[in-house]
Amino acid sequence: MRLPSLFRRTPFRLTLLFLALFAAAASAILAYVYVASAQEAQARARDAVEQENGTLTSVFRERGPDALNQALVDRILTGGTFLYLYMDRDGTGITGNLSVTAQGEDGQTAERALNQSPIPNYAGGEVWATFRFTDTDPDGRVVRKEAFGVQTTLSNGQMLYVGQDLGDTEAYLGRLTQALWMAMGMVLLLGAGGGLLISRNVERAMGRLNTVVAAVQDGDLKARVAVRNSGDELDELGQGLNRMLDRLEASMASTRHAGDAIAHDLRSPLTRMRAKLEVALIDAESGRLDGVDALQIALDEADALLKTFNTVLAIARLQAAAGRIPDAEVFDAADLAADMAELYEPAAEDKGLDFSAEIEKGLLIEGARPFLAQALANVIDNAIKYTPTGGAVKLRARRRSSGEIEYSVTDTGPGVPEGDRERVIQRFVRLDNSRTEAGSGLGLSLVGAVMEAHTGRIQLDEGPGAYGGHGPGLRVALVLPPASAA
């Protein structure tokens, strides 16, 4: 038979485990209290008996048997918890209040006479013993009580037993034991009730989490966990789940947007490719175009489409990394800047541009060098592409006063209006003044994704200003945190 879900929950099982451990500990404490109380009662009884026995034996030594007998009679008539038996040499009782039959600790069931010693097989000397005896309570009921005492042989051969009734001590220990058991029972009951309450609350909280998970599984990415702001672990779990769902929703929205944008942006290249292939086919059939040239046109268009797809995949890979930089290493940012300057200086000169580089040394950063190289190459390539002949492009690598590492590329091209600077980093966004240039609008999007993956940022500012009919230019800065070893 399957148990209800409440009893299968981990909090309830942990509650039962702690209750079992507490019950074991409480039982050990109960046993210790009982044994310690019994030992303390016996020690007090022994001290009292020793003192009383010493007093009576002193009376015997100083004043003789008759005085001892009289002292016993006076004590018996006064009453109390002491038990006395004054016996002759043969063990016959002379005076005492042991007016009942007694049974020894040796387990023998044979009853001894009323006037005999309660200690069986007494061989003389001082003997201590605990035994049970039968008595009647004030209501006339027969009860069995425990007694503890010592029997001593006097100098004239007579014997004296002095003991103490432990019945009141037994009753106290019984009440103490009962109270401890009742207290433990109440604690166990309250603990079980508290465990049920805690388990039910945890089950409800986990139920809310499971409801959100089930909703997300059914495709509802807007479902969120209700946070109680209590600051406990369940709130932290709910907040973490909500952040994960926010990121997942944003990623899915970005994916849908990318898919829509790709479909929209590739429509023109695909249409253009089909038109060129159709014209090439007609020209090839009429003999005006060589078939090899027609195939080259198709390959060029296909290469442009593949480049677009590869860029989108690179951006997706960086965004999916979620802060974990793939193939990260520590290297000098100055070396990368020098390589980029060496690579693009000839291209700038071919276009008639003044290309310069200002690079500091010892700029250690941590990241994926290929991705950073691609990001920096995209920025330099854009600067060369959009700067008119006769303009200038400058590459800098330096350490900011804040300690951050900065790559910056400044050109004297048309620049980007301030209102469009955040928009141009988005996918497939191309401004009107760039429509005449080849491209897909993914260059700066890739740069932004690389900076985000490296916990850096991209900044677009105005360049050096209008000069000689050109400008105002653009300054693109890639800001990165320094490596921890720096």
Residue pairs with C-beta under 8 A, 6 or more apart in sequence:
5 203
6 12
6 196
6 199
6 200
6 203
9 199
9 202
9 203
11 195
11 198
11 199
11 202
11 203
12 195
12 196
12 198
12 199
14 195
15 191
15 192
15 194
15 195
15 196
15 198
15 199
16 192
16 195
18 191
19 188
19 191
19 192
19 195
22 187
22 188
22 191
23 184
23 188
26 180
26 184
26 187
27 184
29 180
30 177
30 180
30 181
30 184
33 176
33 180
34 173
34 176
34 177
37 172
37 173
37 176
38 169
38 173
41 166
41 169
41 172
41 173
42 130
42 148
42 166
45 148
45 164
45 166
45 169
46 128
46 148
48 82
48 164
49 82
49 148
49 149
49 150
49 162
49 163
49 164
50 150
52 82
52 162
53 150
53 152
53 160
53 162
56 68
56 71
56 72
56 160
56 162
57 152
57 154
57 160
59 67
59 68
59 71
60 67
60 68
60 154
60 155
60 160
61 155
65 154
65 156
65 158
68 86
68 160
69 86
69 94
69 95
72 84
72 86
72 95
72 96
73 95
75 82
75 84
76 84
76 95
76 96
76 97
81 164
81 165
81 168
82 162
82 163
82 164
82 165
83 96
83 97
83 98
83 147
83 149
83 161
83 162
83 163
83 164
83 165
84 95
84 96
84 97
84 98
84 160
84 161
84 162
84 163
85 93
85 95
85 96
85 97
85 98
85 115
85 117
85 118
85 160
85 161
86 93
86 94
86 95
86 96
86 158
86 159
86 160
86 161
87 93
87 94
87 96
87 115
87 116
87 117
87 158
87 159
87 160
87 161
88 94
88 158
88 159
89 157
89 158
89 159
91 116
91 117
91 122
91 159
92 115
92 116
93 114
93 115
93 116
94 158
96 115
96 161
98 114
98 118
98 133
98 161
99 114
100 114
100 133
100 134
100 135
101 111
101 112
101 113
101 114
101 133
101 134
102 111
102 112
102 118
102 131
102 132
102 133
102 134
103 109
103 111
103 131
103 132
103 133
103 134
104 118
104 119
104 120
104 129
104 131
105 129
105 130
105 131
106 120
106 121
108 120
112 118
112 120
117 151
117 159
117 161
118 129
118 131
118 133
118 147
118 149
118 151
118 161
118 163
119 127
119 129
119 131
119 151
119 161
122 151
122 159
124 153
125 152
125 153
126 150
126 151
126 152
126 153
127 150
127 151
128 148
128 149
128 150
129 148
129 149
129 150
129 151
130 146
130 147
130 148
131 146
131 147
132 144
132 145
132 146
132 147
133 144
133 145
133 147
134 142
134 143
134 144
134 145
135 142
135 143
135 144
135 145
135 167
136 142
136 143
137 143
143 167
145 165
145 166
145 167
145 170
146 166
146 167
146 169
146 170
147 163
147 164
147 165
147 166
148 163
148 164
148 166
149 161
149 162
149 163
149 164
150 161
150 162
150 163
151 159
151 160
151 161
152 159
152 160
152 161
152 162
153 159
154 160
202 234
205 234
206 234
208 225
208 226
208 238
209 225
209 234
209 237
209 238
209 241
211 223
212 223
212 224
212 225
212 241
212 245
215 223
216 223
216 245
216 248
221 245
221 248
221 249
221 252
222 249
223 245
224 242
224 245
225 238
225 239
225 241
225 242
226 238
227 235
227 238
227 239
227 242
228 234
228 235
229 235
247 322
251 319
251 320
254 319
255 316
257 427
258 312
258 315
258 316
258 427
261 427
261 428
262 308
262 309
262 312
262 428
264 428
265 308
265 428
265 440
265 441
266 305
266 308
269 301
269 304
269 305
269 308
270 305
272 301
273 298
273 301
273 302
273 305
276 297
276 298
276 301
277 294
277 297
277 298
280 289
280 293
280 294
280 297
280 298
281 294
283 289
283 294
284 290
284 291
284 294
304 438
304 440
307 440
308 440
308 442
311 440
311 442
311 443
311 445
311 446
312 427
312 442
314 371
314 374
314 446
314 449
315 427
315 442
315 445
315 446
315 449
317 326
318 371
318 446
318 449
318 450
318 452
318 453
319 449
319 452
319 453
321 453
323 453
323 455
325 366
325 367
325 368
325 453
325 454
326 368
326 371
327 368
327 370
328 366
328 367
328 368
329 366
329 367
329 368
329 369
330 364
330 365
330 366
330 483
330 485
331 364
331 365
331 369
332 361
332 362
332 363
332 364
332 365
333 363
333 364
333 365
333 397
333 405
333 407
333 480
334 359
334 360
334 361
334 362
334 363
334 397
336 369
336 372
336 373
336 376
336 397
337 357
337 359
337 376
337 395
337 396
337 397
337 407
338 357
338 359
339 373
340 373
340 376
340 377
340 380
340 395
341 355
341 357
341 359
341 395
343 377
344 355
344 377
344 380
344 381
344 384
344 395
345 355
345 357
347 384
348 354
348 355
348 384
348 393
349 355
351 384
351 387
351 389
352 389
352 390
353 384
353 387
353 389
353 390
353 391
353 392
353 393
354 391
354 392
354 393
355 384
355 392
355 393
355 394
355 395
356 392
356 393
356 394
356 395
357 394
357 395
357 396
358 394
358 395
358 396
358 397
358 398
359 395
359 396
359 397
359 398
360 397
360 398
360 399
363 397
363 398
363 399
363 405
363 482
364 405
364 482
364 483
364 485
364 486
365 372
365 405
365 454
365 480
365 481
365 482
365 483
365 486
366 483
366 484
367 454
367 480
368 453
368 454
371 450
371 453
371 454
372 450
372 454
372 480
374 446
374 450
375 446
375 447
375 450
375 451
375 478
376 407
376 409
376 478
378 443
378 444
378 446
378 447
379 407
379 409
379 443
379 444
379 447
379 476
379 478
380 393
380 395
380 409
381 443
382 443
382 444
382 476
383 393
383 409
383 410
383 411
383 413
383 474
383 476
384 393
384 411
385 437
385 439
386 411
386 413
386 414
386 433
386 434
386 437
386 474
387 393
387 411
387 412
387 413
387 470
387 473
388 412
388 413
388 470
390 468
390 470
391 411
391 412
391 413
391 470
392 411
392 412
393 409
393 410
393 411
393 412
394 409
394 410
394 411
395 407
395 408
395 409
396 406
396 407
396 408
396 409
396 410
397 405
397 406
397 407
398 405
398 406
398 408
399 405
399 406
399 482
400 406
400 479
403 482
404 479
404 480
404 481
404 482
405 479
405 480
405 481
405 482
406 477
406 478
406 479
406 480
407 477
407 478
407 480
408 475
408 476
408 477
408 478
409 475
409 476
410 463
410 464
410 473
410 474
410 475
410 476
411 463
411 473
411 474
412 463
412 464
412 467
412 470
412 471
412 473
413 463
413 470
413 471
413 473
413 474
414 433
414 470
414 471
414 472
415 462
415 463
415 471
415 472
415 473
415 474
416 424
416 431
416 460
416 474
417 431
418 462
420 431
421 460
423 429
424 431
424 444
424 460
425 444
425 445
425 447
425 448
425 458
425 460
426 445
427 441
427 442
427 445
428 440
428 441
428 442
428 445
429 441
429 445
430 439
430 441
444 458
447 458
447 476
447 478
448 458
451 457
451 458
451 478
451 479
451 480
454 480
454 481
455 481
456 478
456 479
456 480
456 481
457 479
458 476
458 477
458 478
458 479
459 476
459 477
459 479
460 474
460 475
460 476
460 477
461 474
461 475
461 477
462 472
462 473
462 474
462 475
463 471
463 472
463 473
463 474
463 475
464 471
464 472
464 473
465 471
465 472
465 473
466 472
